[in-house]
């Protein structure tokens, strides 16, 4: 499943990088994806929305086994 998640994150990264941010996959366990937001995403007031409405929504749409995405 990690490979599937990484494939979806590759689609998301250009948008994050355009604003100076990025996302790093940390782990996938029992449907929970753990990621680390980096760059401009750290401390950004929109980071939570990016995580939930952007990253989590796209992962859930493309990989039904994903239950939630958590920033670590």
N, C-alpha and C positions, 0 to 999 in steps of 0.2 A: 504493500500500500504506500510505502514511503516514496517509491518511484512515481506513482500516480500523483501524489501530492506535489512532488517537486516539479512535475510536468505542468501542473496548473499554476504553480507559483511563477514559473518562467513566463507565463502569459501576463501575470499581474505586475511583475517587476518593472517593465518599461514605464508604466504609469507612476510607480513610486519613485523611480530614479529621475523622472522628469522634474520632480519636486525636491530632489536631493535626498530622498530616503531609499530604503531597501528593506527586504524581509529575508530572514535566515531561518530555515527549517531546523528545529532542535530535535523533536521526537514525534513519533506517532504511536499512540498506545490506546487500544480499546476504543477506537473512534474519536479520540481526542488528539488534535494536532497542536503541538506546542511550537510557537514561532517566536523569534526575537525581531522586533522592529529596530532598525538602525538608521544612522545618518540623521537627516532632518526630521524623521518620524519620532525620534526620541524627544519627549517634552512637547511635541506638537499638540495643541488642543483638539485637533481633528483625528488624532491617532486612534482613539477608541472607535470612532465612526468608521475609519478606514479598515480597522480590524474586523468589526462585526458586519458592516454593510457592504464592504468590499471583499476582503480576503475570505472571511467565513462564508458569506453568501455564495461566492463563486465556487469554493471548495465543495460545499454541500450540494450545489447544483450539479457539478460534474462528477462527484464521488459520493453517492448516497450513503456510504458507510461512515462518512464523517459526521460526528454528532456535535462537536463544538471545536472552536479554535481559541486557544489561550495564549496570551502574550506572557513571556517569562523574562 
